[in-house]
Amino acid sequence: MDADIVSAVIKDYRTAPVSDGMRAIFAFIEKVVERPRELSPADAAEVIAAGVSADALREAMYSSFTFATISRFADSFGFTMESDEQRRRLAFMLSTFGYAGIGSVVG
């Protein structure tokens, strides 16, 4: 995804230049994270009505869960990224090797 689009999504996914389906996924994940007790089957139906397949919604949920878990571990162990360059390198390694391959590159 283009860096400008990523920045726009981070700033406010509601106004970012993304598809209605992506906007619906972001809204769903936001609710899962911030107001999980309010979540209902109607929320998933809304995402699917926006043109997102059930499989794509499931993948978004898996990704969200994975990042939330990693963030909690990183916070617990005091892990920080000291620079934007470190973040870019890690993003490149993850996009190139995936999570399964990252251990062989780093470890």
Contacts in CASP RR format, 6 or more apart in sequence:
PFRMAT RR
TARGET T0000
AUTHOR 0000-0000-0000
METHOD contacts of the structure
MODEL  1
MDADIVSAVIKDYRTAPVSDGMRAIFAFIEKVVERPRELSPADAAEVIAA
GVSADALREAMYSSFTFATISRFADSFGFTMESDEQRRRLAFMLSTFGYA
GIGSVVG
5 16 0 8 1.000
5 17 0 8 1.000
5 18 0 8 1.000
8 15 0 8 1.000
8 16 0 8 1.000
8 17 0 8 1.000
8 18 0 8 1.000
9 16 0 8 1.000
9 18 0 8 1.000
9 26 0 8 1.000
13 22 0 8 1.000
13 23 0 8 1.000
13 26 0 8 1.000
13 27 0 8 1.000
13 30 0 8 1.000
14 23 0 8 1.000
14 27 0 8 1.000
16 23 0 8 1.000
18 26 0 8 1.000
20 50 0 8 1.000
20 51 0 8 1.000
21 47 0 8 1.000
21 50 0 8 1.000
21 51 0 8 1.000
21 52 0 8 1.000
23 50 0 8 1.000
24 46 0 8 1.000
24 47 0 8 1.000
24 49 0 8 1.000
24 50 0 8 1.000
24 51 0 8 1.000
24 52 0 8 1.000
25 47 0 8 1.000
25 52 0 8 1.000
25 56 0 8 1.000
25 57 0 8 1.000
25 60 0 8 1.000
27 47 0 8 1.000
28 43 0 8 1.000
28 44 0 8 1.000
28 46 0 8 1.000
28 47 0 8 1.000
28 57 0 8 1.000
28 60 0 8 1.000
29 60 0 8 1.000
29 61 0 8 1.000
29 64 0 8 1.000
31 38 0 8 1.000
31 39 0 8 1.000
31 43 0 8 1.000
32 39 0 8 1.000
32 61 0 8 1.000
32 64 0 8 1.000
33 64 0 8 1.000
33 68 0 8 1.000
44 54 0 8 1.000
44 57 0 8 1.000
47 57 0 8 1.000
48 54 0 8 1.000
48 57 0 8 1.000
66 99 0 8 1.000
73 79 0 8 1.000
74 80 0 8 1.000
81 87 0 8 1.000
81 90 0 8 1.000
93 102 0 8 1.000
93 105 0 8 1.000
93 106 0 8 1.000
94 102 0 8 1.000
97 104 0 8 1.000
97 105 0 8 1.000
END
